[in-house]
Amino acid sequence: GISQLTDGADELAEGMKKYSEEAINKLTDSLTDTLDDVSDLTDRLKAVTGDELSYKNYSGISKDMDGSVKFIISTDSIGDNN
């Protein structure tokens, strides 16, 4: 009976190791990659919306004038247009 118990425990340990390598580690890596992507996106949003990008003029205006600047960026399509 003890040898069967030992064999079963060894088999369970091997199965748990395989499960960890093939499932848990993949999920952890995927989550880490996703969090890195979100962090990069957050940094980019902060950079684009920061006060240092609040232009009041592009080519120069008088002190008594008020102005604003807007940038329009054209990019390729993200998905299919079907």
N, C-alpha and C positions, 0 to 999 in steps of 0.2 A: 504494500500500500504506500509505503514511504517513497519508493522509487517512482510510482505513478504520480505522486504529489510533486516530487522534484521535477519530473519531466513536464508536468502541466505548468509549473511555475516558470520553468525555462521557456516554454512555448509562449506563455503569456508575456514574459519579458521581451522576447524577440518580436512579438506582435506589436507591443506598445512602442518599441524602438522604431519599427517600420512605420507605424501610424504617425509617430512624431516626425519622422523624416519626410514622409510622403504627403502628409496632410497639414499638420500643425505648422511646420516650418514654412510651407508654401503660403499659408494664410498669414503668418506673421510677416513674411517678406513682402507680400502684397500690401498689407496694411502699412508697413513702413514706407513703401514706395508711394502709396496714396498720401500719407501724411507729409512726405517730402514735397509732393506735387502741390498740395494745399498750401504749404509754407511758402513755396516759390510764388504761387499765385497771390498770396497775401502780401508778400514783399513787393511784387509788381504793382498791385493795386495801391499800396501806400505810396510808392514812387510816383505813380501817375496822378494821384489825387492830392499830393502834398502841397503845402503852402508855397514851396519854392517854385512850383510850376504855375502859380497864379499870375500870369502875365497881364499887365494893364496896357501894354503897347508892344508893338513888334518893331516898328521903325523909328520910334521916338515921338513924343507929344510934349506940349508945353506943360508947365507945372499946374496951371489953372485949368487944364483939360482932364477929363476922365475918359478912360477907354477900356476895351476888353479885347482879348484875342481868343480865337477858337481854332483848333486844328482839326482838319478832316483827313482821315487816313483811309486809303483804299487798300484792301487786301484781297487775296484769292478767296474763292468760295470754300466754306468749311465742309460741306457735304454735297451729295448729288442734287442736281436740280431737276430730277425726273419727276 
